[in-house]
Structure formats: structure tokens, C-alpha cells
Amino acid sequence: MNDSWHDLVDLPDPNDPNAVVKAFAANPAFRAAEWSELTCEDNPFRRPVRPDDLGWLDYGVPMRAENALKLSGLLGHRMLRNVYDLDQLLLPPQEDPAVTRDRDAYYSTRSRVLAQLARPVLERHLFTHLEQQRPEPGRPTLDALRARVLEQYDRRSAEPGAAFAAARAARGRREAGTFLLLQYGAFEPAAAAALATAALGEVTLAHPGLRTALLSHHQRWVQDADRYAALLAAAELRPAPAAYWQLSLNSSFARGNHLHHLALDRRRPAAFLGALLFHLLDTAATREPYAQTLQDTLGTRPGYFEELRTVTRQELGELVDTLLAPLCARYGPTVIEQAETGLADAARLAGQWDEDLAAQLTWADSIEQHQRTAERIQQHIDDQGLEIDLDTFVESWEVTSTTHVHDEHRLVVIESGQMHFWNNVTHKIELNAGDKLLIPLSRLHGSTVLSGECTYHQPIIPDAMFRQFS
């Protein structure tokens, strides 16, 4: 390997968190996307991050809870998923020079060193806010924890979430079902990988049955591989790692990354077990909503969810004892306290995912309405002579904007030229001179210039004005 990116010269100052993150994101495999890279089904190492945006984002401080769905969260979770996946063997369907270059850069010694420096920076930035949102701890007993787990199961079963309802209510049902599957594929394989990671190690002296219990649940995922591939095929998708990277929501990355984060935190193994209990109860509670929603949107009853082996309510209660009783006997109530934090944080991230996905589906299904709203907002600005902050871009043919979110509401106003705008794999939206579109904050999207040159503006819409017209 003679690529300069494979050596260890010019490493960043490890005490400068932003320098560390920028250096890791400079990996050529993470470069901004090109026009042909909306999906990368044949290259598991190609993972666009938008590294240029890191110049104005601060990863040296914890992210506040209200900013979790903003740009630093999206780019942070993209980079953190890359950190975790470095320890997995990723095999492309075939070799070609581009794949080989990205593979060598991705797995390089420099990449691995920078990943270890970046990991604690990213984890602190992305997950610290969860500490401030946990419920008051109860009595640290197995019985109390079991009651919380079953309460979460009952709640999830009764109220599976707004995202399923939003997908079923969409006019573009196939588009909505496809996007729902994209998000499932962004966190479910990652959860399985985290489970396998947690099962590694020597734990038999403290908990003889733990490794067997963890591996048995991972084995279910392995055995379901063919049905999972068939599930994706119903939406013309493939089970290729990072194939739909650009269309994975921030909140979808977060769910998988949280499990990885806890699986690798060897100081608090019970926190992972608490998060795993939530993942298992969530899988059981949402199996039928997934099946029904995908039948309604894709027109076929998915065999994957029909045959998915999940825990029953009784088995879930018994699993609390199987996973945690031996650890409690050895280490005391600290084990329960750790498990409760893992359970509460995983539940919080799942709720955020549901809200985020429902909002994304609703916005994507109403683009024409948001175009009309954009016209009304722009007319209001013009009529009132309002001074609005805006960014202006002049881009040439095939210049592509890697998918991203904005930290505020924005309009896209095309002055001249033409672009394609996208928020799904199913279709692209054509915007021409004079067209306008409203993009609410935290809505995932990207674009590609189609004309020789395209000039467009992005007025930043104050929240009060957004609420007035929306």
C-alpha cells in the first residue's frame, strides 16, 4: 500500500477534538458524494460524510438534547458508524479499482488510529445528552427492572408509533414503505453486529450462561438472512452494507450506534444488557406493525416479519433473570442501575426515531404543498420588504450535495438553471428556474445540478414565520 493516507505522519493533536474528527473524516472513502453515488450497492466502503461542513461544527462539547437531529448529530453518527464498522469484515460483491482504493483507505492503519482517537470525542458529543433525560431511578432490584421492561413492552405493543401511521397515510405509499425499510436496514444489522461484539470475551467465571444467551439471539439474525434479503427485494433494495448510506436518518444511525457504544463499554456491561432488552421487546412489539405497514405500502405480506422469531412477554420477563441475575449476585445493585440506564436511553432514542421518521415521511409525501408554501413565504418576504439572511450558491453541471439536514428552516429558490432534488431512492424531484421549495429543519435531502450552471438561494426562515405559514 503506497497511498500516503496509509501512513502515520501529521497526526492531529489528540487534545484537539475537532482536529481529531476532521482528520478521521478526511479519509478518501468518506469524501463528498458524486452525482452517481446516491446509492453504493457494490462498494461497502464508500460512505460520504460531508467533511467540508466540519469546519463550522464543534465536536469538543456535548450536543444538547434539542440539537440531536441537527447536522452535527447526522455527521457525527455517520463518522461513529464508520468507527464501529472498522472492526467488521466487509466484503464487496466484486473487486474493481475504485472499491480497492476505498477499501485500502478505510482499513488503513491511519484510519484505525484516527478512529480510536475520534471514538470518545464522538460518543461524548452524541450521547451525553441522554444522561439529562433519564427518569428518576427506582429501587435497584430485579423485580423492579422486570416490571419496567414489561411496562415498556406493553406500551410499545399498544402504541407502536407515529412512523407506521405516517407511512400508511402517505399518498406515495410505495415510496413511504421503501423509506421505512431503508431506516430498518440502517439500524437492525448494526444492532446484530453490536450483539455479536458484546458476546465476545471471557465471562464464564462470572456468568456461565451469558455468552450462550447473547449468541443465541444473534444466531436468529444469521438464520433470517435469506428472508431479510427477500424483504428488501420487495422494495427493489439489496442487503449490502452502507448501500443506502445517504438516505439513513440521523436517528436511525443513532439507534445502532448506541448499542455499539454500550457493547464496547466494557466497564458497564449491564448497560448494554438493558439496551438489548429494549431492542428485543421493541422487535417483538413492532413485528406486526412492520408487517401490516409494508403490506399496505408495498402490496405484499413480508415473510421476514411473519416468521421473525421474537420473544413473548413471558420470555421477556424470564430473560431479565437469565441475563442479569448472576451478575446481580456477584456485583450487587450497580448492575440494575446500569441496566436501567441502558433501557431508558434505548427507549428515548427509539421514541426520537419514531418522531423523526414520521416527520420525514410526511414532508417527503407533501413536496408539492411545501412548494406552494415556499411561494407564499417568498411573496410575504417580498411584499413586506423583509431582510432575511440567505446563502447563495453557484454550481456547475453534476455538482452534487451529499445528503444533509439544515439547522434551521430554509427555502430553496432557483434563480437560473436546473437541479434534481432527492429524499428517497424511489424518485428525484426536478427544480427549474423560478421554482421554490420549503425545507424544514432536520429534513434529510440532497441535490445534483443538471444544467451547465445553476444559481440558487437559500433564505433562512425564522421559526415564527415558519409556524405562520405552515
C-alpha positions as CSV (number, residue, x, y, z in Angstrom):
1,M,0.0,0.0,0.0
2,N,1.8,3.2,-1.2
3,D,-1.1,5.6,-0.8
4,S,0.0,8.5,1.6
5,W,-3.2,8.1,3.5
6,H,-1.9,4.8,4.9
7,D,1.0,6.3,6.9
8,L,1.0,7.9,10.3
9,V,2.6,11.3,9.5
10,D,0.9,14.5,10.6
11,L,-1.5,13.0,13.1
12,P,-3.6,15.6,14.8
13,D,-3.2,16.9,18.3
14,P,-5.2,14.3,20.4
15,N,-6.2,17.1,22.8
16,D,-7.9,19.0,20.0
17,P,-11.2,17.1,19.5
18,N,-12.2,19.0,16.3
19,A,-8.8,18.4,14.7
20,V,-9.2,14.7,15.5
21,V,-12.7,14.4,14.0
22,K,-11.6,16.4,10.8
23,A,-8.6,14.1,10.4
24,F,-10.7,11.0,10.6
25,A,-13.3,12.4,8.2
26,A,-10.6,13.2,5.7
27,N,-10.4,9.5,4.8
28,P,-10.9,9.4,1.0
29,A,-13.6,6.8,1.4
30,F,-15.7,9.4,3.2
31,R,-15.3,12.2,0.6
32,A,-18.4,14.1,-0.6
33,A,-20.7,12.2,-2.9
34,E,-20.6,12.4,-6.7
35,W,-23.7,12.5,-8.9
36,S,-23.7,8.7,-9.5
37,E,-23.4,7.8,-5.8
38,L,-26.9,8.3,-4.4
39,T,-26.6,4.6,-3.6
40,C,-23.4,2.4,-3.4
41,E,-24.7,-1.1,-3.5
42,D,-21.4,-2.6,-4.8
43,N,-19.0,-0.7,-2.5
44,P,-19.4,-1.2,1.3
45,F,-16.5,1.2,2.0
46,R,-17.9,4.3,0.2
47,R,-19.6,6.4,3.0
48,P,-19.9,10.1,2.2
49,V,-19.8,12.3,5.3
50,R,-19.7,15.9,4.0
51,P,-16.3,16.6,5.6
52,D,-16.3,20.3,4.4
53,D,-19.1,21.0,6.9
54,L,-16.9,20.0,9.9
55,G,-15.2,23.4,9.6
56,W,-18.0,25.1,11.5
57,L,-19.3,22.3,13.7
58,D,-18.0,21.9,17.3
59,Y,-17.4,18.3,18.5
60,G,-15.5,19.5,21.5
61,V,-18.7,19.9,23.6
62,P,-21.6,17.6,24.3
63,M,-24.6,18.1,21.9
64,R,-27.7,19.5,23.6
65,A,-30.8,17.3,23.5
66,E,-32.7,19.8,21.4
67,N,-30.0,19.7,18.7
68,A,-29.9,15.9,18.4
69,L,-31.5,15.9,14.9
70,K,-29.3,18.7,13.6
71,L,-26.3,18.5,11.3
72,S,-23.6,17.8,14.0
73,G,-25.7,14.8,15.0
74,L,-26.1,13.4,11.5
75,L,-22.4,13.8,10.5
76,G,-21.3,12.7,14.0
77,H,-23.3,9.5,13.7
78,R,-22.1,8.8,10.2
79,M,-18.5,9.1,11.4
80,L,-19.2,7.0,14.5
81,R,-20.8,4.2,12.5
82,N,-17.6,4.2,10.4
83,V,-15.5,3.9,13.6
84,Y,-17.6,0.8,14.8
85,D,-17.7,-0.8,11.4
86,L,-13.9,-0.8,11.1
87,D,-13.9,-3.9,13.3
88,Q,-16.2,-5.8,10.9
89,L,-15.1,-7.7,7.8
90,L,-16.8,-6.1,4.9
91,L,-16.6,-8.0,1.6
92,P,-17.6,-6.3,-1.7
93,P,-19.5,-8.4,-4.3
94,Q,-16.6,-7.9,-6.7
95,E,-13.2,-6.2,-6.9
96,D,-12.6,-3.1,-9.1
97,P,-10.0,-0.3,-8.8
98,A,-12.4,2.1,-7.1
99,V,-13.6,-0.4,-4.5
100,T,-10.0,-1.4,-3.8
101,R,-8.9,2.2,-3.2
102,D,-11.7,2.8,-0.8
103,R,-11.2,-0.5,1.0
104,D,-7.5,0.2,1.5
105,A,-8.2,3.7,2.8
106,Y,-11.0,2.5,5.0
107,Y,-9.0,-0.3,6.7
108,S,-5.6,1.6,6.7
109,T,-3.5,1.8,9.8
110,R,-4.0,5.6,9.8
111,S,-7.8,5.2,9.7
112,R,-7.8,2.8,12.6
113,V,-5.6,5.0,14.7
114,L,-7.7,8.1,14.0
115,A,-10.9,6.1,14.7
116,Q,-9.7,5.3,18.2
117,L,-8.9,9.0,18.8
118,A,-12.3,10.1,17.3
119,R,-14.5,7.5,19.1
120,P,-14.5,9.0,22.6
121,V,-14.9,12.5,21.1
122,L,-18.0,11.4,19.0
123,E,-19.5,9.3,21.8
124,R,-19.3,12.2,24.3
125,H,-20.8,14.7,21.8
126,L,-23.6,12.4,20.7
127,F,-24.7,10.5,23.8
128,T,-24.1,12.8,26.8
129,H,-27.5,14.5,26.4
130,L,-29.2,11.2,27.3
131,E,-28.0,11.5,30.9
132,Q,-30.2,14.5,31.5
133,Q,-33.3,12.8,30.2
134,R,-33.4,9.6,32.2
135,P,-36.4,9.0,34.5
136,E,-35.8,9.0,38.3
137,P,-34.2,5.7,39.2
138,G,-36.4,3.3,41.1
139,R,-35.4,0.6,43.6
140,P,-32.4,-1.3,42.1
141,T,-34.0,-4.8,42.2
142,L,-34.5,-7.4,39.6
143,D,-38.3,-7.3,40.2
144,A,-38.4,-3.5,39.6
145,L,-36.3,-3.8,36.4
146,R,-38.5,-6.7,35.2
147,A,-41.6,-4.5,35.8
148,R,-40.0,-1.6,33.8
149,V,-39.2,-3.9,30.9
150,L,-42.7,-5.4,30.8
151,E,-44.2,-1.9,31.1
152,Q,-42.1,-0.8,28.1
153,Y,-43.3,-3.9,26.1
154,D,-46.9,-3.2,26.9
155,R,-46.6,0.4,25.9
156,R,-44.8,-0.3,22.6
157,S,-47.4,-3.0,21.8
158,A,-50.3,-0.6,22.4
159,E,-48.6,2.3,20.7
160,P,-46.2,1.1,18.1
161,G,-45.5,4.7,16.9
162,A,-46.4,7.5,14.5
163,A,-44.0,6.4,11.8
164,F,-46.1,3.4,10.8
165,A,-49.2,5.6,10.7
166,A,-47.4,8.2,8.6
167,A,-46.3,5.5,6.1
168,R,-49.8,4.1,5.8
169,A,-51.3,7.5,5.4
170,A,-49.0,8.6,2.6
171,R,-50.2,9.2,-0.9
172,G,-47.0,7.8,-2.2
173,R,-47.3,4.5,-0.4
174,R,-44.6,2.6,-2.1
175,E,-42.2,5.5,-1.6
176,A,-43.1,5.6,2.1
177,G,-42.7,1.8,2.5
178,T,-39.4,1.9,0.8
179,F,-38.1,4.6,3.1
180,L,-39.3,2.8,6.1
181,L,-37.3,-0.3,5.0
182,L,-34.2,1.9,4.4
183,Q,-34.3,3.0,8.1
184,Y,-34.8,-0.5,9.3
185,G,-31.8,-1.5,7.3
186,A,-29.8,1.4,8.9
187,F,-30.1,0.1,12.4
188,E,-31.1,-3.6,12.5
189,P,-27.9,-5.0,11.0
190,A,-25.9,-2.7,13.2
191,A,-27.8,-3.9,16.3
192,A,-27.0,-7.5,15.3
193,A,-23.3,-6.6,14.9
194,A,-23.3,-4.9,18.3
195,L,-24.9,-8.1,19.8
196,A,-22.1,-10.2,18.4
197,T,-19.5,-7.8,19.7
198,A,-21.0,-8.0,23.2
199,A,-20.8,-11.8,23.1
200,L,-17.0,-11.7,22.7
201,G,-14.8,-12.1,25.7
202,E,-14.4,-14.5,28.6
203,V,-17.3,-14.1,31.1
204,T,-17.9,-17.7,32.2
205,L,-16.5,-17.3,35.7
206,A,-18.9,-14.5,36.4
207,H,-21.9,-15.5,34.2
208,P,-21.7,-19.0,32.7
209,G,-24.8,-18.6,30.6
210,L,-24.3,-15.1,29.2
211,R,-22.3,-15.8,26.1
212,T,-24.8,-18.6,25.1
213,A,-27.8,-16.3,25.6
214,L,-26.3,-13.5,23.6
215,L,-25.1,-15.7,20.7
216,S,-28.5,-17.4,20.5
217,H,-30.2,-14.1,19.8
218,H,-27.5,-13.2,17.3
219,Q,-28.0,-16.6,15.6
220,R,-31.6,-15.7,14.9
221,W,-30.4,-12.8,12.8
222,V,-28.0,-15.0,10.9
223,Q,-30.7,-17.6,10.2
224,D,-33.1,-14.9,8.9
225,A,-30.6,-13.6,6.4
226,D,-32.4,-15.0,3.3
227,R,-35.8,-13.7,4.4
228,Y,-34.2,-10.3,5.1
229,A,-32.8,-10.2,1.6
230,A,-36.2,-11.1,0.2
231,L,-37.8,-8.4,2.4
232,L,-35.6,-5.7,0.8
233,A,-36.0,-7.2,-2.6
234,A,-39.8,-6.4,-2.4
235,A,-38.8,-2.7,-2.5
236,E,-36.0,-3.3,-5.1
237,L,-33.3,-2.9,-2.4
238,R,-30.3,-5.1,-1.6
239,P,-28.8,-6.1,1.8
240,A,-25.5,-4.5,1.0
241,P,-23.6,-2.8,3.9
242,A,-23.9,1.1,3.6
243,A,-25.7,0.7,0.2
244,Y,-28.2,3.4,1.2
245,W,-25.9,5.4,3.5
246,Q,-27.0,8.8,2.2
247,L,-30.7,8.0,2.9
248,S,-30.2,6.8,6.5
249,L,-31.7,9.2,9.0
250,N,-29.6,10.6,11.9
251,S,-32.0,8.9,14.3
252,S,-31.6,5.5,12.5
253,F,-27.8,5.7,12.8
254,A,-28.2,6.7,16.5
255,R,-30.2,3.5,17.4
256,G,-27.5,1.2,16.0
257,N,-24.6,3.3,17.3
258,H,-26.0,3.4,20.8
259,L,-25.9,-0.4,21.0
260,H,-22.4,-0.4,19.6
261,H,-21.4,2.2,22.1
262,L,-22.6,0.2,25.1
263,A,-21.3,-3.2,23.7
264,L,-17.8,-1.7,23.6
265,D,-18.1,-0.1,27.1
266,R,-16.6,-3.0,29.0
267,R,-16.8,-1.0,32.3
268,R,-20.7,-1.2,32.2
269,P,-21.7,-4.5,30.6
270,A,-25.2,-4.4,32.2
271,A,-26.0,-1.1,30.4
272,F,-25.7,-3.0,27.2
273,L,-28.0,-5.7,28.5
274,G,-30.6,-3.1,29.4
275,A,-30.4,-1.6,25.9
276,L,-30.6,-5.1,24.5
277,L,-33.7,-5.9,26.5
278,F,-35.4,-2.8,25.0
279,H,-34.3,-3.8,21.5
280,L,-35.8,-7.3,21.9
281,L,-39.1,-6.0,23.3
282,D,-39.2,-3.4,20.6
283,T,-38.6,-6.0,17.9
284,A,-41.4,-8.1,19.3
285,A,-43.9,-5.2,19.8
286,T,-43.3,-3.8,16.3
287,R,-43.2,-7.0,14.2
288,E,-46.9,-6.9,13.3
289,P,-46.9,-3.1,12.6
290,Y,-44.0,-3.5,10.3
291,A,-45.7,-6.5,8.5
292,Q,-49.0,-4.6,8.1
293,T,-47.4,-1.3,7.1
294,L,-45.3,-3.0,4.4
295,Q,-48.2,-5.0,3.2
296,D,-50.2,-1.8,2.8
297,T,-47.4,0.2,1.2
298,L,-45.6,-2.4,-0.9
299,G,-48.5,-4.7,-1.7
300,T,-47.1,-7.9,-0.3
301,R,-47.1,-9.5,3.1
302,P,-43.4,-9.8,4.1
303,G,-42.4,-13.3,5.1
304,Y,-39.5,-11.9,7.1
305,F,-41.7,-10.3,9.7
306,E,-44.2,-13.2,9.5
307,E,-41.6,-15.7,10.5
308,L,-39.4,-13.4,12.7
309,R,-38.6,-15.2,15.9
310,T,-39.2,-12.8,18.7
311,V,-39.6,-13.1,22.5
312,T,-43.0,-13.4,24.1
313,R,-44.0,-11.3,27.1
314,Q,-43.3,-14.2,29.4
315,E,-40.0,-15.0,27.8
316,L,-39.0,-11.3,28.1
317,G,-39.6,-11.4,31.8
318,E,-37.6,-14.6,32.2
319,L,-34.8,-13.1,30.1
320,V,-34.3,-10.3,32.7
321,D,-33.3,-13.1,35.1
322,T,-31.3,-15.0,32.6
323,L,-29.1,-12.0,31.6
324,L,-28.8,-10.2,34.9
325,A,-29.4,-12.4,38.0
326,P,-25.9,-13.9,38.0
327,L,-24.3,-10.5,37.6
328,C,-26.5,-9.1,40.4
329,A,-25.5,-11.9,42.7
330,R,-21.8,-11.1,42.2
331,Y,-21.8,-7.3,41.8
332,G,-24.9,-6.1,43.6
333,P,-27.4,-3.3,42.8
334,T,-25.0,-1.4,40.5
335,V,-25.9,-4.0,37.8
336,I,-29.6,-3.0,37.9
337,E,-28.7,0.7,37.9
338,Q,-26.6,0.2,34.7
339,A,-29.3,-1.9,33.1
340,E,-31.9,0.7,33.8
341,T,-29.8,3.5,32.1
342,G,-29.4,1.3,29.0
343,L,-33.1,0.5,28.9
344,A,-34.1,4.2,29.4
345,D,-31.6,5.6,26.8
346,A,-32.6,3.0,24.2
347,A,-36.3,3.8,24.7
348,R,-35.5,7.5,24.4
349,L,-33.7,7.0,21.1
350,A,-36.4,4.8,19.7
351,G,-39.0,7.5,20.5
352,Q,-36.9,10.1,18.8
353,W,-36.5,7.8,15.8
354,D,-40.3,7.4,15.5
355,E,-40.9,11.2,15.6
356,D,-38.1,11.9,13.2
357,L,-39.2,9.2,10.7
358,A,-42.8,10.3,10.8
359,A,-41.9,13.9,10.1
360,Q,-39.6,12.9,7.3
361,L,-42.2,10.7,5.7
362,T,-44.9,13.4,6.0
363,W,-42.7,16.0,4.5
364,A,-41.5,13.8,1.6
365,D,-45.1,12.9,0.8
366,S,-46.1,16.6,0.6
367,I,-43.4,18.2,-1.5
368,E,-46.0,20.0,-3.7
369,Q,-47.6,21.5,-0.6
370,H,-44.2,22.7,0.6
371,Q,-43.5,24.2,-2.8
372,R,-46.8,26.2,-2.6
373,T,-45.9,27.2,1.0
374,A,-42.5,28.4,-0.2
375,E,-44.2,30.6,-2.8
376,R,-46.3,32.1,-0.1
377,I,-43.4,32.7,2.2
378,Q,-41.3,34.3,-0.6
379,Q,-44.2,36.5,-1.6
380,H,-44.6,37.6,2.0
381,I,-40.9,38.5,2.3
382,D,-41.0,40.5,-1.0
383,D,-44.3,42.3,-0.1
384,Q,-43.1,43.3,3.4
385,G,-39.6,44.2,2.2
386,L,-38.1,41.9,4.9
387,E,-34.4,41.4,5.2
388,I,-33.8,37.7,5.5
389,D,-30.4,36.0,5.9
390,L,-29.7,33.8,3.0
391,D,-26.9,31.7,1.4
392,T,-26.4,31.8,-2.4
393,F,-24.7,29.1,-4.4
394,V,-23.5,29.0,-8.0
395,E,-22.8,25.4,-9.0
396,S,-21.9,23.7,-12.3
397,W,-23.1,20.6,-14.0
398,E,-23.2,17.4,-11.9
399,V,-22.1,19.2,-8.7
400,T,-23.8,17.1,-6.0
401,S,-24.8,18.0,-2.5
402,T,-24.3,14.9,-0.2
403,T,-27.5,14.4,1.7
404,H,-27.7,16.6,4.8
405,V,-30.0,18.4,7.1
406,H,-30.2,22.1,8.0
407,D,-30.2,23.5,11.5
408,E,-33.0,26.0,10.5
409,H,-35.9,26.2,8.2
410,R,-34.8,27.1,4.7
411,L,-36.2,27.8,1.2
412,V,-34.6,26.7,-1.9
413,V,-35.1,29.3,-4.6
414,I,-33.8,28.5,-8.1
415,E,-32.7,31.7,-9.9
416,S,-31.4,30.0,-13.0
417,G,-30.5,26.5,-14.2
418,Q,-31.9,23.2,-13.2
419,M,-31.3,20.6,-10.4
420,H,-32.5,17.3,-9.2
421,F,-33.6,17.2,-5.5
422,W,-34.0,13.9,-3.7
423,N,-35.0,12.4,-0.4
424,N,-35.5,8.8,-1.3
425,V,-34.2,6.1,-3.7
426,T,-37.6,5.9,-5.5
427,H,-37.5,9.2,-7.5
428,K,-35.9,12.6,-7.9
429,I,-37.7,16.0,-7.9
430,E,-36.9,18.3,-10.8
431,L,-36.5,22.0,-9.9
432,N,-36.2,24.7,-12.6
433,A,-35.6,28.4,-12.7
434,G,-38.3,30.1,-10.6
435,D,-39.1,27.0,-8.5
436,K,-39.2,27.2,-4.8
437,L,-39.3,24.6,-2.0
438,L,-39.6,24.8,1.8
439,I,-37.2,22.5,3.7
440,P,-38.0,22.3,7.4
441,L,-35.1,21.9,9.8
442,S,-33.7,18.4,10.2
443,R,-35.3,17.1,7.0
444,L,-32.8,14.9,5.1
445,H,-32.2,15.8,1.4
446,G,-29.6,16.1,-1.3
447,S,-29.3,17.5,-4.8
448,T,-27.5,17.4,-8.2
449,V,-27.1,20.2,-10.7
450,L,-28.4,19.2,-14.1
451,S,-27.6,22.3,-16.2
452,G,-24.3,23.8,-17.2
453,E,-24.7,26.2,-14.3
454,C,-27.3,26.6,-11.5
455,T,-27.7,29.6,-9.3
456,Y,-29.9,29.2,-6.3
457,H,-30.6,30.9,-3.0
458,Q,-31.5,29.5,0.5
459,P,-33.3,32.2,2.6
460,I,-33.2,31.2,6.3
461,I,-36.8,31.3,7.6
462,P,-37.3,32.3,11.3
463,D,-39.3,29.8,13.3
464,A,-42.2,32.2,13.9
465,M,-42.6,32.8,10.1
466,F,-42.4,29.1,9.5
467,R,-45.2,28.4,12.0
468,Q,-47.2,31.3,10.5
469,F,-47.3,29.7,7.1
470,S,-47.1,26.0,8.0
